[in-house]
Amino acid sequence: MTAEELIKETKDSIDFNIKKLEILDKDIELIKQEAQQKINKLNQDRNQIVTQIVRDQGAVEKIEKLINTNNKVESK
């Protein structure tokens, strides 16, 4: 193998590996985007559940106050 052939083979190998890297980078970016979308959806679902818990807690507090008020009126 001549020096020129070795250089060409090495350059071809470099080009091939660069293309493989580009494909991997695109795949990585796609996976990151998909993962971020899933994370956003899960966070949205979580926030909805937290909101419902807060509402339910507020409702329980109002009912407890109402019961306490009624008990005080009945005990007089």
TIBA-59782 format. One record per residue: residue number from 1; x, y, z of N, C-alpha, C, O in turn; residue in one letter. Coordinates in steps of 0.001 Angstrom, whole numbers. Layout:
{num = NUM n.x = X n.y = Y n.z = Z ca.x = X ca.y = Y ca.z = Z c.x = X c.y = Y c.z = Z o.x = X o.y = Y o.z = Z residu = a}
...
end
This chain:
{num = 1 n.x = 847 n.y = -1170 n.z = 0 ca.x = 0 ca.y = 0 ca.z = 0 c.x = 896 c.y = 1237 c.z = 0 o.x = 1845 o.y = 1347 o.z = 776 residu = m}
{num = 2 n.x = 570 n.y = 2134 n.z = -869 ca.x = 1368 ca.y = 3358 ca.z = -974 c.x = 920 c.y = 4355 c.z = 91 o.x = -134 o.y = 4207 o.z = 711 residu = t}
{num = 3 n.x = 1740 n.y = 5353 n.z = 276 ca.x = 1412 ca.y = 6409 ca.z = 1246 c.x = 123 c.y = 7121 c.z = 851 o.x = -698 o.y = 7453 o.z = 1706 residu = a}
{num = 4 n.x = -50 n.y = 7354 n.z = -464 ca.x = -1249 ca.y = 8029 ca.z = -953 c.x = -2499 c.y = 7187 c.z = -672 o.x = -3536 o.y = 7719 o.z = -278 residu = e}
{num = 5 n.x = -2391 n.y = 5869 n.z = -878 ca.x = -3527 ca.y = 4975 ca.z = -622 c.x = -3859 c.y = 4947 c.z = 874 o.x = -5026 o.y = 4925 o.z = 1266 residu = e}
{num = 6 n.x = -2826 n.y = 4949 n.z = 1681 ca.x = -3028 ca.y = 4955 ca.z = 3129 c.x = -3714 c.y = 6255 c.z = 3563 o.x = -4622 o.y = 6244 o.z = 4393 residu = l}
{num = 7 n.x = -3265 n.y = 7362 n.z = 2993 ca.x = -3886 ca.y = 8659 ca.z = 3306 c.x = -5348 c.y = 8662 c.z = 2884 o.x = -6212 o.y = 9102 o.z = 3642 residu = i}
{num = 8 n.x = -5634 n.y = 8170 n.z = 1668 ca.x = -7014 ca.y = 8132 ca.z = 1176 c.x = -7867 c.y = 7231 c.z = 2063 o.x = -8990 o.y = 7596 o.z = 2409 residu = k}
{num = 9 n.x = -7360 n.y = 6085 n.z = 2429 ca.x = -8104 ca.y = 5153 ca.z = 3275 c.x = -8388 c.y = 5775 c.z = 4646 o.x = -9480 o.y = 5619 o.z = 5192 residu = e}
{num = 10 n.x = -7418 n.y = 6464 n.z = 5181 ca.x = -7579 ca.y = 7116 ca.z = 6480 c.x = -8605 c.y = 8246 c.z = 6399 o.x = -9443 o.y = 8397 o.z = 7288 residu = t}
{num = 11 n.x = -8533 n.y = 9041 n.z = 5324 ca.x = -9504 ca.y = 10124 ca.z = 5137 c.x = -10907 c.y = 9554 c.z = 4969 o.x = -11867 o.y = 10094 o.z = 5519 residu = k}
{num = 12 n.x = -11031 n.y = 8460 n.z = 4210 ca.x = -12343 ca.y = 7810 ca.z = 4041 c.x = -12886 c.y = 7325 c.z = 5386 o.x = -14078 o.y = 7450 o.z = 5668 residu = d}
{num = 13 n.x = -12008 n.y = 6781 n.z = 6196 ca.x = -12405 ca.y = 6312 ca.z = 7517 c.x = -12866 c.y = 7480 c.z = 8390 o.x = -13858 o.y = 7380 o.z = 9113 residu = s}
{num = 14 n.x = -12137 n.y = 8575 n.z = 8309 ca.x = -12515 ca.y = 9782 ca.z = 9062 c.x = -13884 c.y = 10270 c.z = 8613 o.x = -14739 o.y = 10556 o.z = 9452 residu = i}
{num = 15 n.x = -14105 n.y = 10372 n.z = 7313 ca.x = -15386 ca.y = 10821 ca.z = 6772 c.x = -16525 c.y = 9903 c.z = 7217 o.x = -17596 o.y = 10366 o.z = 7610 residu = d}
{num = 16 n.x = -16275 n.y = 8606 n.z = 7148 ca.x = -17272 ca.y = 7627 ca.z = 7556 c.x = -17628 c.y = 7799 c.z = 9038 o.x = -18803 o.y = 7807 o.z = 9407 residu = f}
{num = 17 n.x = -16623 n.y = 7932 n.z = 9859 ca.x = -16864 ca.y = 8093 ca.z = 11297 c.x = -17539 c.y = 9417 c.z = 11629 o.x = -18346 o.y = 9480 o.z = 12556 residu = n}
{num = 18 n.x = -17223 n.y = 10474 n.z = 10889 ca.x = -17893 ca.y = 11759 ca.z = 11078 c.x = -19376 c.y = 11620 c.z = 10753 o.x = -20216 o.y = 12156 o.z = 11476 residu = i}
{num = 19 n.x = -19708 n.y = 10914 n.z = 9688 ca.x = -21109 ca.y = 10699 ca.z = 9330 c.x = -21825 c.y = 9885 c.z = 10403 o.x = -22979 o.y = 10162 o.z = 10729 residu = k}
{num = 20 n.x = -21143 n.y = 8881 n.z = 10953 ca.x = -21724 ca.y = 8095 ca.z = 12041 c.x = -21995 c.y = 8979 c.z = 13258 o.x = -23030 o.y = 8853 o.z = 13913 residu = k}
{num = 21 n.x = -21057 n.y = 9867 n.z = 13548 ca.x = -21247 ca.y = 10797 ca.z = 14667 c.x = -22437 c.y = 11720 c.z = 14440 o.x = -23215 o.y = 11971 o.z = 15361 residu = l}
{num = 22 n.x = -22580 n.y = 12220 n.z = 13231 ca.x = -23705 ca.y = 13094 ca.z = 12909 c.x = -25030 c.y = 12371 c.z = 13117 o.x = -25978 o.y = 12943 o.z = 13654 residu = e}
{num = 23 n.x = -25094 n.y = 11112 n.z = 12690 ca.x = -26313 ca.y = 10319 ca.z = 12871 c.x = -26587 c.y = 10108 c.z = 14363 o.x = -27720 o.y = 10256 o.z = 14822 residu = i}
{num = 24 n.x = -25539 n.y = 9763 n.z = 15110 ca.x = -25706 ca.y = 9570 ca.z = 16545 c.x = -26150 c.y = 10861 c.z = 17229 o.x = -27014 o.y = 10833 o.z = 18105 residu = l}
{num = 25 n.x = -25569 n.y = 11982 n.z = 16836 ca.x = -25959 ca.y = 13265 ca.z = 17417 c.x = -27426 c.y = 13570 c.z = 17148 o.x = -28130 o.y = 14069 o.z = 18026 residu = d}
{num = 26 n.x = -27890 n.y = 13271 n.z = 15932 ca.x = -29301 ca.y = 13489 ca.z = 15605 c.x = -30192 c.y = 12585 c.z = 16438 o.x = -31230 o.y = 13019 o.z = 16936 residu = k}
{num = 27 n.x = -29790 n.y = 11327 n.z = 16593 ca.x = -30566 ca.y = 10390 ca.z = 17415 c.x = -30617 c.y = 10849 c.z = 18868 o.x = -31667 o.y = 10795 o.z = 19509 residu = d}
{num = 28 n.x = -29484 n.y = 11298 n.z = 19376 ca.x = -29428 ca.y = 11789 ca.z = 20757 c.x = -30360 c.y = 12982 c.z = 20929 o.x = -31099 o.y = 13062 o.z = 21910 residu = i}
{num = 29 n.x = -30323 n.y = 13898 n.z = 19985 ca.x = -31175 ca.y = 15089 ca.z = 20065 c.x = -32655 c.y = 14704 c.z = 20021 o.x = -33466 o.y = 15253 o.z = 20767 residu = e}
{num = 30 n.x = -32998 n.y = 13771 n.z = 19154 ca.x = -34381 ca.y = 13304 ca.z = 19052 c.x = -34840 c.y = 12664 c.z = 20367 o.x = -35945 o.y = 12926 o.z = 20840 residu = l}
{num = 31 n.x = -33996 n.y = 11838 n.z = 20940 ca.x = -34330 ca.y = 11194 ca.z = 22209 c.x = -34495 c.y = 12238 c.z = 23311 o.x = -35403 o.y = 12128 o.z = 24134 residu = i}
{num = 32 n.x = -33631 n.y = 13246 n.z = 23333 ca.x = -33743 ca.y = 14325 ca.z = 24323 c.x = -35076 c.y = 15054 c.z = 24175 o.x = -35743 o.y = 15342 o.z = 25169 residu = k}
{num = 33 n.x = -35463 n.y = 15351 n.z = 22934 ca.x = -36726 ca.y = 16046 ca.z = 22701 c.x = -37909 c.y = 15206 c.z = 23148 o.x = -38826 o.y = 15715 o.z = 23792 residu = q}
{num = 34 n.x = -37896 n.y = 13917 n.z = 22811 ca.x = -38976 ca.y = 13032 ca.z = 23215 c.x = -39048 c.y = 12915 c.z = 24739 o.x = -40129 o.y = 12933 o.z = 25327 residu = e}
{num = 35 n.x = -37891 n.y = 12795 n.z = 25355 ca.x = -37847 ca.y = 12693 ca.z = 26817 c.x = -38372 c.y = 13977 c.z = 27453 o.x = -39113 o.y = 13920 o.z = 28435 residu = a}
{num = 36 n.x = -38001 n.y = 15124 n.z = 26911 ca.x = -38464 ca.y = 16395 ca.z = 27463 c.x = -39974 c.y = 16524 c.z = 27315 o.x = -40640 o.y = 17027 o.z = 28219 residu = q}
{num = 37 n.x = -40523 n.y = 16076 n.z = 26189 ca.x = -41967 ca.y = 16103 ca.z = 25999 c.x = -42667 c.y = 15229 c.z = 27032 o.x = -43694 o.y = 15620 o.z = 27586 residu = q}
{num = 38 n.x = -42118 n.y = 14054 n.z = 27291 ca.x = -42701 ca.y = 13159 ca.z = 28292 c.x = -42603 c.y = 13769 c.z = 29682 o.x = -43551 o.y = 13694 o.z = 30464 residu = k}
{num = 39 n.x = -41463 n.y = 14372 n.z = 29990 ca.x = -41289 ca.y = 15027 ca.z = 31288 c.x = -42294 c.y = 16160 c.z = 31446 o.x = -42902 o.y = 16312 o.z = 32506 residu = i}
{num = 40 n.x = -42469 n.y = 16952 n.z = 30400 ca.x = -43433 ca.y = 18056 ca.z = 30452 c.x = -44845 c.y = 17536 c.z = 30696 o.x = -45592 o.y = 18116 o.z = 31484 residu = n}
{num = 41 n.x = -45215 n.y = 16448 n.z = 30026 ca.x = -46547 ca.y = 15854 ca.z = 30189 c.x = -46726 c.y = 15336 c.z = 31609 o.x = -47768 o.y = 15559 o.z = 32226 residu = k}
{num = 42 n.x = -45713 n.y = 14645 n.z = 32132 ca.x = -45799 ca.y = 14139 ca.z = 33502 c.x = -45892 c.y = 15278 c.z = 34515 o.x = -46650 o.y = 15193 o.z = 35480 residu = l}
{num = 43 n.x = -45122 n.y = 16343 n.z = 34295 ca.x = -45198 ca.y = 17505 ca.z = 35190 c.x = -46571 c.y = 18162 c.z = 35130 o.x = -47095 o.y = 18610 o.z = 36150 residu = n}
{num = 44 n.x = -47153 n.y = 18217 n.z = 33939 ca.x = -48492 ca.y = 18780 ca.z = 33788 c.x = -49510 c.y = 17923 c.z = 34548 o.x = -50360 o.y = 18453 o.z = 35263 residu = q}
{num = 45 n.x = -49419 n.y = 16602 n.z = 34390 ca.x = -50313 ca.y = 15701 ca.z = 35119 c.x = -50131 c.y = 15860 c.z = 36625 o.x = -51103 o.y = 15886 o.z = 37380 residu = d}
{num = 46 n.x = -48874 n.y = 15966 n.z = 37050 ca.x = -48579 ca.y = 16126 ca.z = 38478 c.x = -49169 c.y = 17432 c.z = 39004 o.x = -49763 o.y = 17461 o.z = 40082 residu = r}
{num = 47 n.x = -49006 n.y = 18501 n.z = 38248 ca.x = -49532 ca.y = 19799 ca.z = 38676 c.x = -51050 c.y = 19769 c.z = 38790 o.x = -51613 o.y = 20387 o.z = 39694 residu = n}
{num = 48 n.x = -51720 n.y = 19059 n.z = 37887 ca.x = -53171 ca.y = 18939 ca.z = 37963 c.x = -53583 c.y = 18195 c.z = 39234 o.x = -54564 o.y = 18559 o.z = 39883 residu = q}
{num = 49 n.x = -52832 n.y = 17158 n.z = 39582 ca.x = -53148 ca.y = 16402 ca.z = 40791 c.x = -52906 c.y = 17258 c.z = 42035 o.x = -53709 o.y = 17242 o.z = 42968 residu = i}
{num = 50 n.x = -51806 n.y = 18000 n.z = 42046 ca.x = -51517 ca.y = 18884 ca.z = 43179 c.x = -52620 c.y = 19931 c.z = 43322 o.x = -53059 o.y = 20225 o.z = 44434 residu = v}
{num = 51 n.x = -53061 n.y = 20487 n.z = 42212 ca.x = -54149 ca.y = 21477 ca.z = 42244 c.x = -55411 c.y = 20870 c.z = 42836 o.x = -56091 o.y = 21504 o.z = 43643 residu = t}
{num = 52 n.x = -55723 n.y = 19647 n.z = 42438 ca.x = -56917 ca.y = 18984 ca.z = 42965 c.x = -56776 c.y = 18717 c.z = 44464 o.x = -57737 o.y = 18870 o.z = 45219 residu = q}
{num = 53 n.x = -55580 n.y = 18319 n.z = 44891 ca.x = -55349 ca.y = 18089 ca.z = 46324 c.x = -55573 c.y = 19381 c.z = 47106 o.x = -56234 o.y = 19378 o.z = 48145 residu = i}
{num = 54 n.x = -55024 n.y = 20475 n.z = 46606 ca.x = -55169 ca.y = 21769 ca.z = 47284 c.x = -56651 c.y = 22157 c.z = 47360 o.x = -57113 o.y = 22635 o.z = 48396 residu = v}
{num = 55 n.x = -57383 n.y = 21955 n.z = 46285 ca.x = -58824 ca.y = 22259 ca.z = 46293 c.x = -59551 c.y = 21399 c.z = 47317 o.x = -60374 o.y = 21889 o.z = 48090 residu = r}
{num = 56 n.x = -59234 n.y = 20111 n.z = 47310 ca.x = -59884 ca.y = 19191 ca.z = 48248 c.x = -59552 c.y = 19548 c.z = 49689 o.x = -60414 o.y = 19465 o.z = 50565 residu = d}
{num = 57 n.x = -58308 n.y = 19944 n.z = 49940 ca.x = -57933 ca.y = 20349 ca.z = 51298 c.x = -58721 c.y = 21586 c.z = 51730 o.x = -59173 o.y = 21687 o.z = 52870 residu = q}
{num = 58 n.x = -58874 n.y = 22521 n.z = 50796 ca.x = -59659 ca.y = 23725 ca.z = 51099 c.x = -61104 c.y = 23374 c.z = 51393 o.x = -61713 o.y = 23950 o.z = 52294 residu = g}
{num = 59 n.x = -61654 n.y = 22441 n.z = 50646 ca.x = -63039 ca.y = 22024 ca.z = 50857 c.x = -63183 c.y = 21339 c.z = 52216 o.x = -64162 o.y = 21571 o.z = 52926 residu = a}
{num = 60 n.x = -62223 n.y = 20503 n.z = 52577 ca.x = -62261 ca.y = 19822 ca.z = 53876 c.x = -62216 c.y = 20850 c.z = 55006 o.x = -62962 o.y = 20737 o.z = 55978 residu = v}
{num = 61 n.x = -61353 n.y = 21839 n.z = 54882 ca.x = -61249 ca.y = 22878 ca.z = 55911 c.x = -62575 c.y = 23629 c.z = 56061 o.x = -63004 o.y = 23917 o.z = 57178 residu = e}
{num = 62 n.x = -63212 n.y = 23942 n.z = 54951 ca.x = -64502 ca.y = 24648 ca.z = 55009 c.x = -65559 c.y = 23788 c.z = 55682 o.x = -66345 o.y = 24275 o.z = 56494 residu = k}
{num = 63 n.x = -65572 n.y = 22505 n.z = 55340 ca.x = -66550 ca.y = 21599 ca.z = 55946 c.x = -66278 c.y = 21449 c.z = 57435 o.x = -67210 o.y = 21445 o.z = 58239 residu = i}
{num = 64 n.x = -65004 n.y = 21325 n.z = 57808 ca.x = -64665 ca.y = 21222 ca.z = 59232 c.x = -65088 c.y = 22465 c.z = 59993 o.x = -65608 o.y = 22354 o.z = 61103 residu = e}
{num = 65 n.x = -64878 n.y = 23639 n.z = 59428 ca.x = -65302 ca.y = 24890 ca.z = 60069 c.x = -66816 c.y = 24925 c.z = 60213 o.x = -67346 o.y = 25338 o.z = 61245 residu = k}
{num = 66 n.x = -67503 n.y = 24487 n.z = 59166 ca.x = -68963 ca.y = 24460 ca.z = 59203 c.x = -69452 c.y = 23516 c.z = 60294 o.x = -70376 o.y = 23850 o.z = 61034 residu = l}
{num = 67 n.x = -68840 n.y = 22341 n.z = 60399 ca.x = -69219 ca.y = 21377 ca.z = 61440 c.x = -68929 c.y = 21953 c.z = 62821 o.x = -69752 o.y = 21832 o.z = 63729 residu = i}
{num = 68 n.x = -67772 n.y = 22573 n.z = 62983 ca.x = -67424 ca.y = 23169 ca.z = 64271 c.x = -68382 c.y = 24281 c.z = 64636 o.x = -68769 o.y = 24411 o.z = 65798 residu = n}
{num = 69 n.x = -68772 n.y = 25084 n.z = 63661 ca.x = -69728 ca.y = 26165 ca.z = 63897 c.x = -71064 c.y = 25584 c.z = 64305 o.x = -71672 o.y = 26073 o.z = 65257 residu = t}
{num = 70 n.x = -71532 n.y = 24581 n.z = 63637 ca.x = -72811 ca.y = 23955 ca.z = 63966 c.x = -72759 c.y = 23316 c.z = 65351 o.x = -73721 o.y = 23401 o.z = 66114 residu = n}
{num = 71 n.x = -71642 n.y = 22682 n.z = 65672 ca.x = -71516 ca.y = 22064 ca.z = 67011 c.x = -71549 c.y = 23114 c.z = 68109 o.x = -72150 o.y = 22884 o.z = 69159 residu = n}
{num = 72 n.x = -70918 n.y = 24259 n.z = 67892 ca.x = -70923 ca.y = 25327 ca.z = 68863 c.x = -72337 c.y = 25875 c.z = 69046 o.x = -72750 o.y = 26161 o.z = 70169 residu = k}
{num = 73 n.x = -73069 n.y = 26020 n.z = 67963 ca.x = -74444 ca.y = 26539 ca.z = 68049 c.x = -75313 c.y = 25543 c.z = 68790 o.x = -76131 o.y = 25956 o.z = 69612 residu = v}
{num = 74 n.x = -75176 n.y = 24260 n.z = 68541 ca.x = -75983 ca.y = 23229 ca.z = 69181 c.x = -75644 c.y = 23083 c.z = 70655 o.x = -76517 o.y = 22742 o.z = 71453 residu = e}
{num = 75 n.x = -74397 n.y = 23333 n.z = 71035 ca.x = -74008 ca.y = 23145 ca.z = 72417 c.x = -74431 c.y = 24296 c.z = 73313 o.x = -74380 o.y = 24174 o.z = 74537 residu = s}
{num = 76 n.x = -74846 n.y = 25404 n.z = 72730 ca.x = -75240 ca.y = 26562 ca.z = 73550 c.x = -76562 c.y = 26323 c.z = 74113 o.x = -77087 o.y = 27170 o.z = 74837 residu = k}
end
